[in-house]
Amino acid sequence: MYAQQIDTFFVEIPRTGMRSLEHDLNDIFKISHVGHYTTQRFLDDIKTTPSNYVAVVRDPVDRLLSAINFACLDTKQVDQAFDKLLREGYSTEIIAPTCFEELGYVYAPQIAYMDADVDYKLYKFGDMKNFYKDWVSGKEPTHNNKTNKWFSREELINHPMFNDVMQIYKKDVDLYDSLEPIQ
């Protein structure tokens, strides 16, 4: 999403808290290009170069668990989602899903949304207070899109396709592990 007054593109990586940020930014700035745009797609669409690029990066296992709990209703759907992901890969083409069949976008690696050669200011998902302090002054982080947890982290890690699926997120793991908390 783009906040023109501060010339900042917030990369809306699925399942990283950006939907809550959108609600909070709407109170302060005029925003456009809401949706899960890759950075390059946004740049191609807007035909300008923002001063700031900001993204929240989440622990890849926690993000995958959130995606499963968001997009799947039962273990059979988890099996189908993982099988499809491993066979067909992922897509970042869906900006705003309109039906259940389009929910596969939640499985795209975080790094896939940061596909332009620009300098990103990155925050860990667990560091939302500092993120809000920097970008939404005077507000506490909200959590408007919380997913019910029916599938546990233990079940995820023990899933027979987990290790294969996590290979897709190798660069996300490396990126997340390289981030230091903002002081």
Secondary structure, 3 states (H helix, E strand, C coil): CEEHHHCEEEECCCCCCHHHHHHHHHCCCCEECCCCCCHHHHHHHHCCCCCEEEEEECCHHHHHHHHHHHHCCCHHHHHHHHHHHHHHCCCCCCCCCCCHHHHHHHHCCHHHHCCCCCCCEEEEHHHHHHHHHHHCCCCCCCCCCCCCCCCCHHHHHCCCCHHHHHHHCHHHHHHHHHCCCCC
